[in-house]
Amino acid sequence: MIDLHFTGQGRDLEQLKAVLRHLKNEKKFMFVGCSKGDEIIDFQKESSRKGLSYFGIDHHPQTVELANKNKYLSHTKVVVANILEKDFLKDVKKKTGFSKFDVVVCRNLLIYYDELCAIEIIEKLAKMTKRFLVLGISDPFWFAVENNMIKIGERSFEVLDFDNKIFRKLEKTETDPMKRHDHFLAVDLGNKKLMRTCCSGCTADMFELKTKEPVCEECREIIRETD
Ligand SMILES: C[S@@+](CC[C@H](N)C(=O)[O-])C[C@H]1O[C@@H](n2cnc3c(N)ncnc32)[C@H](O)[C@@H]1O
């Protein structure tokens, strides 16, 4: 694998400014594949907000050493970790004290990997993200956007800004349009058998009606009656 650690201040600065425009109360920022930390310095310079904490990760020890020597990053914790390692998430928790961050930025790292590795990486990033996930403008992107949403692993993300690759993780309590099923209830009055089907592929497609409000046995949503 070719790994250039290429970075520099001012790189895709407009994208970082776009991220800042979406922020509300986010406090913890993680930069994965941060190299020697130039993008973190850029972000900190652009942000006028106080009380934020910054973290960075790179698998290359020499670049992490450079980041940790940089006086502009004296309040930023930059650690060595490899996102492709099996225990990456545990490693991050051990080294930073946290397993989740409000905003996870991972720019220009995916460009080095094939699709399989990249999907593994994005799924780990999604797990670390509490609110916003930001990928690099030039990073490959294979996700199908549906209803302005993309699905990463188990969770859905709203596409806030496609050009700037800024995604918002949906809260578990938020209605997830990617998970919403259309249910159908068909009643065969002739032989008094009730037939329910759930179009999402749930298996509860034929059983007797026991409650007034039938609930899909797979996804626990109320099945509405259709004509
Ligand atoms: C092109 S640089 C991007 C630096 C910065 N994010 C930017 O956009 O300017 C990619 C960085 O990702 C790091 N990297 C590549 N693979 C990695 C991995 N598996 N785990 C952690 N860091 C990785 C490299 O060491 C390198 O510093």
The ligand as an SDF file (V2000), in Angstrom:
LIG
                    3D

 27 29  0  0  0  0  0  0  0  0999 V2000
   -3.4580   11.6290    2.8940 C   0  0  0  0  0  0  0  0  0  0  0  0
   -3.2430   11.6370    4.6020 S   0  0  0  0  0  0  0  0  0  0  0  0
   -4.6010   12.6810    5.0640 C   0  0  0  0  0  0  0  0  0  0  0  0
   -4.2760   13.5810    6.2100 C   0  0  0  0  0  0  0  0  0  0  0  0
   -5.4190   14.5310    6.6060 C   0  0  0  0  0  0  0  0  0  0  0  0
   -6.5680   13.7780    7.0200 N   0  0  0  0  0  0  0  0  0  0  0  0
   -5.7530   15.4590    5.4640 C   0  0  0  0  0  0  0  0  0  0  0  0
   -6.7980   15.2730    4.8200 O   0  0  0  0  0  0  0  0  0  0  0  0
   -4.9670   16.3700    5.1960 O   0  0  0  0  0  0  0  0  0  0  0  0
   -3.8250   10.0390    5.1340 C   0  0  0  0  0  0  0  0  0  0  0  0
   -3.4200    9.7250    6.5360 C   0  0  0  0  0  0  0  0  0  0  0  0
   -4.1260    8.5510    6.9340 O   0  0  0  0  0  0  0  0  0  0  0  0
   -3.2670    7.7470    7.7080 C   0  0  0  0  0  0  0  0  0  0  0  0
   -3.7280    6.3480    7.6320 N   0  0  0  0  0  0  0  0  0  0  0  0
   -3.7410    5.5500    6.5540 C   0  0  0  0  0  0  0  0  0  0  0  0
   -4.2140    4.3380    6.8690 N   0  0  0  0  0  0  0  0  0  0  0  0
   -4.5090    4.3770    8.1890 C   0  0  0  0  0  0  0  0  0  0  0  0
   -5.0440    3.4170    9.0930 C   0  0  0  0  0  0  0  0  0  0  0  0
   -5.3320    2.1780    8.7010 N   0  0  0  0  0  0  0  0  0  0  0  0
   -5.2580    3.7730   10.3790 N   0  0  0  0  0  0  0  0  0  0  0  0
   -4.9470    5.0370   10.7960 C   0  0  0  0  0  0  0  0  0  0  0  0
   -4.4220    5.9760    9.9840 N   0  0  0  0  0  0  0  0  0  0  0  0
   -4.2150    5.6630    8.6810 C   0  0  0  0  0  0  0  0  0  0  0  0
   -1.8990    7.9470    7.0630 C   0  0  0  0  0  0  0  0  0  0  0  0
   -0.8460    7.6140    7.9560 O   0  0  0  0  0  0  0  0  0  0  0  0
   -1.9290    9.4010    6.6620 C   0  0  0  0  0  0  0  0  0  0  0  0
   -1.3440   10.2240    7.6430 O   0  0  0  0  0  0  0  0  0  0  0  0
  1  2  1  0
  2  3  1  0
  2 10  1  0
  3  4  1  0
  4  5  1  0
  5  6  1  0
  5  7  1  0
  7  8  2  0
  7  9  1  0
 10 11  1  0
 11 12  1  0
 11 26  1  0
 12 13  1  0
 13 14  1  0
 13 24  1  0
 14 15  1  0
 14 23  1  0
 15 16  2  0
 16 17  1  0
 17 18  1  0
 17 23  2  0
 18 19  1  0
 18 20  2  0
 20 21  1  0
 21 22  2  0
 22 23  1  0
 24 25  1  0
 24 26  1  0
 26 27  1  0
M  CHG  2   2   1   9  -1
M  END
$$$$
